[in-house]
Amino acid sequence: MHLIKKMLFIALLFNVIQIIPACGDCDVLPTYFDFTTLEIQNLDNSGEWVMPATADSMHPAAIAFELTIFDSLRYYRHFTKTEVIYTVGYKSSFALSDDCSQPLIANHYLTAIQITTLYDVNDDIHAGDDVTDFFVGQLRSNTSPVSGVYVWLDAIIAQTENKIYYDSGVEAFGIYLKPEVEMPIAQFEITLTFSDGSILSDTTSLIHIIN
Amino acid sequence: MKNLIHTGYLIALIFTGIFSAGAQSAGTRPFRLDMQFGGRMIHRELQPLTENLDFLNYLNGGNGNSAYGVLRLGFSFTPNDRWTFDAGLGVFSDLFSSQLNVQATRNIKAISSSWGWGMMAGFEIYPQYLDEYNQFHIQKDVDMIGDLDKNYRQHTLYDLGISLRPFLRYTGEKLIFSFSTGAGLNVFKPFEVLIVQKKPLGNLRREISYETDFKPVLTSHSGAEFSYTFYRGEAVSLGILAKAEVLFGFRNLTYTRTILTWTADNAHCETIYPDKTIYSKADITGGVFVKF
């Protein structure tokens, strides 16, 4: 009887230890996708926080847009299949749906951003001019008011190479014009070039400058 | 910082443990535990607002004066007639042990049956608060949103110091009184803070980072201690004690300021030396002790 008690105790201990590693496996294979769509959203950067703008008007020193590129199929959160209990007793104890992030890798990455103004910006910058160098950027994941200063667009381009996107294959960043617009309207054409030679291009909405 | 304090306290305890055998054979009461409560007043002359931030203008209260209630726990060990070792911890109202002092005292010569003199060497670390130093930018940079961080800005500024002081002591039947004065070196523990600004109705962003320097300065240290034993039992003695300590020096807080505008390129770096002016700290505490 004493021996049986000891054996039961050891069996209990073994099963308790089985419970402890409660994390599920996270060996999720990456999914590959293409950037096929470019969306441009007006940003309101007149206050402390940058936020999506609902109107096509901006302050002359606060011209800002958000560029979002993604696969038109859109990738959302993927969950692994629930592990099936197949052994006698239980194999281990872990969450039935693993909270694993789905890695997504783009088949190509950004190699260039070109921004052309469709209207005069001021006396020095005229319609048709390449104004790429007058813009700075900020990643969407870094838009807290205390996040610091902007980065050059080259840095935004560089970080897309070999990037693994988790859960959603969406690259989003803001672009901010440095000089003030001295004209009543502004509009820009934005062209993104990718490593496979593909190009995505779109035009911002016609912006009315608030005086 | 917390580790440093705990390590210092541990060293003091180990140090006292080394001498414990000798103390027991001496047949006296070599250990003293005390608990004191009192106040700490820090004064630093307010400096006029200039182009550069002077952190010490924002000592708790922002008017050049700070006052704190302090609870101190002390441990003292006297292994023989020549040496005494002290260790003390102090807490503010948050009861977080952020202050430490350790001290070694050597009696050098008896002048008479009651009077004697000696030397004491000590190490001390104590905190104080810098509050809302971002007000400098809010007041000065009126064309920008002075500080995008809306949290209450408070930084705990630690002052570290060592001192060497000759002392004069009167030892009576029940009363002990000592007075000491000497010199030391003090330094504010370096820290970093970041201010991020943005132009209203504009894209312009600016980042100002401050990194303070480790620059020890010569300081004056003085102290007085009074204790009175009102009960002597078989095993323990009880008494009251009071302490006063004053630190004095001409101090500033130098720093390197880095300003980034728009992007991290072309950082504008500058070392700033705010004017040195009188800085003083006075501690007055009183409490009870038990000797065993």
Interface residues (C-beta under 8 A of the other chain):
Chain A: N45 S46 G47 E48 H59 A61 A62 I63 A64 V136 P145 V146 S147 G148 V149 Y150 V151 W152 Y176 L177 K178 E180
Chain B: I145 L148 D149 L194 V196 K198 K199 P200 L201 G202 N203 L204 R205 R206 E207 L260 T261 W262 T263 A264 D265
